[in-house]
Amino acid sequence: MTDVDERLERLGGLVDPVRRALYRFVAGAPELVSRDEAAEAVDVSRSLAAYHLDRLADDGLLEVTYQRRSGRSGPGAGRPAKLYRRAPGEITVSVPSRDYELAARLLAAAVEAADGEPVRAALSTVAKATGRAMGADVRAGRRTVLEALDEHGYQPVTEEGGDVRLRNCPFHLLAEEHRELVCGMNVAMLGGLCGSAGYRATLDPEPGWCCVRLQDSKTKRS
């Protein structure tokens, strides 16, 4: 079996609508997810949810851990619950084979090698304009900013107080290698996308989240 065949097989399970719904729920959850929580979220039985969650884990799309949610330990504390979260890796495949990631890495390295403020300023300007184009439906009232963010893979989570954290970074691997450049581009793009909806994009790195926080401009801050 070739590498492409293996990736296609691992992703093939997501054709099932229940498995796809379970994956989206777990991947977008800010905390670990139990079988009961997943079953309730997608309205299926616990046994069916458990089957599909374990298949997703076998395919490397989810990660499994065990914890006692009661906080107790020792005799009488009960068995640890089986919990799921999105796997840290990623699986990409294209047919026929394409390598846009390599092109992106070369372009990012070239911008860094240029080490010129005009080049970085141009990238920021283009990124912001791209974000505004992505947010055209938001400005027109045809969709919410959360829907737009979700469509572009950010998996937004609204926090208490109104700020929005992004569960996923669509540029994760590229940002790992060219953090300052890519995160700066991301801030500019999301500023263009979300500015009209009353959010300000700021850098606020936190493990497990996109480096950008969207601050609700309506919220008073000390």
N, C-alpha and C positions, 0 to 999 in steps of 0.2 A: 504494500500500500504506500503510495507516495504521500509527501507531506500535505499536498493540496487535498488528496482524497481523505486524509485523516481529519483535516480541518472541516471539510464539507460534512463528514459523518458526525462530528461533534456538534456542528450547528444545525444539522438536519432535524434534531429533536425539537427545535423551536418552531417547526411547522405546526406541531400540535398546539391548538389555541389555549388549552389549559396550562400546558408547560410554559408557553410564552408568557401568559398572564402572571404565572407564579414567578418567573424570572424577573419580569419587569417590577413586580412588587418588591421582591427581595433586593434587587439591585438598587432600587430607589429609596429603600428604607434607611434612615439614619442610624438605626440600631440593629443588633442581631434579631433575627426573626425565628419564632418557633413554628412548629407544624400547625398548631391550632390557629395562630395569628394568620399564617398564610392561607389556610383553608377558609377562614372567615372572610379574608380580603377578596378572594376570587370566587366565593360561594360554591365550594365543593366539599366533599367529605374529607375528614382528616386522613383517612387511609389513602385516598386518591392523591391528596396533596403530598403525603409522605413519599409515595411511589415516585411522583414526578420530581420532587425536590432531590431525592437520592439519585435519580437518573441525571439531573442537572449537575450534581456534585461529581458523579462518575465521569461526566463529559468535561469536567474542569471549568464549568461556568459558575459554580457556587463553591464556597468553602464551608466546611462543617466544623463546629466546635461544640463542646459540652460544658454547661454551666448549671449550677443550682440557682434558680431565680428567686428562691425564698430568702437567700442570703445566709441560710443556716448551713452548718456542716456537722459531720460526725453522725453517730447512730440516730436514726429517726428523721434525718434530714431529707430522705427520699433520694431517688436516682437523679443524677444531673439530666437536664433537658437537652435534647439534640437541637442545636440552633444553626441557622444558616446566614451567610452574608455573601455578597458578590465576591468572586475570586479576583485577586489583584491583577492577574495577567489579562491579556486580551487575545482574541482570535480574529484574524482578518483573512479574507479570501476573495479573490476575483477570478472570473473566468471570461476570457483567457487571463493569464497571469499579468498583473501590472504591479509596479513598485513606486507609487506616488510618495510613499514615506521616504524613500531614498532621495527623491528629488527635493522634498521639503527639507531634509537634513542638509543637502548640498546648498540650497538657497539660504538657509539659516546660517550656515557656516560662512558663506560668502558675505552676508550682511555683517556678521561679526568681524570678519577679516578686514572689511572696508573701514570699520572703526571710525565712521564719520557721522557727525550729528545730522547733516542733511539727509543721509540715507535712513537713519532711524526715525527722523521726523517725517519723512515720506511714508515709511511703513505705518506709523501711527495715524497719519492722515488717511491713508488708504483703508486701514483697519476700521477707523471710525465711520468712514463712508460706507464700507461694507456692512457694518452693524446697522446703520440707518436704513439701508436697503432691506436687510433682514427684518427690520421692525416696521416695515411699511404697513403691514396688516394690523399691527398693534395701534399705530397712529390712526388708522382708518376705523378702528373699533371692530374689526372683523375677528380678532382673537385677543386673548389676554397675553400679557408679557410672559406669564408662566407657561402658557401653551407654546409660545414661540421658543422659549428656552428649552422646553422638553423636546420639541421637534428637532432641535439642533444638538440633542444629546447631552445637555447639561444636567438633567435630572434635578430640577430646582426643589428646594425644601424651604417653606416659609417658617421663620422662627417667631417665637413670641416677641412682640414688639414691632414686627413688620419687615425686618431685614430678610433677605433671601440668600441662603447658602446653596452652593452647587455641588451636588453629590458626585458628579463626574466631570472630568476635564477631557474634552474631545481631542486635546493635543498632548495627552499625558506623556507619551514616549519622547516626543519632540521637546517638551518642556523639561524633561529630565536632563537632556543634553544641552539645551540652550535656554536655561530658565529665565534669565533677565530679559532676553529678547522676546521670547514667546509669551511670557506672562505680561510683559508690557503691551504687546500686540493684543492680547486677550482683553486686557483692561480697556484699551481704546475701542475695540470692537463692541464689547458689551456696554460701554458707555453710549455708543451710538445706537445700539439696539434698545436699551432700557431707559435712556434719558427722558424720552417723552412720556414715559409711564411713571415718572416721579422717583426713579432710583438713581443713585450715584455709585458707579463702579469703583471699588478701591481694592488695593492689594492687601490681603489678610490671610496669609498662608496658614493652613492647619492640616495636620496629617489626616489622610483619607478623604480630603475635600479639594475641590478646585481652589486655586490661590486667590480667586476673586470673590469678594463679598459685595452684594448689592444692597446698599444702605437705603432704607426708606426715608426719603427727604421730608416726609410728613412727621417723622418721629423726632421729638425733642431730645437732644443729647446734652449731657452735662459737660 
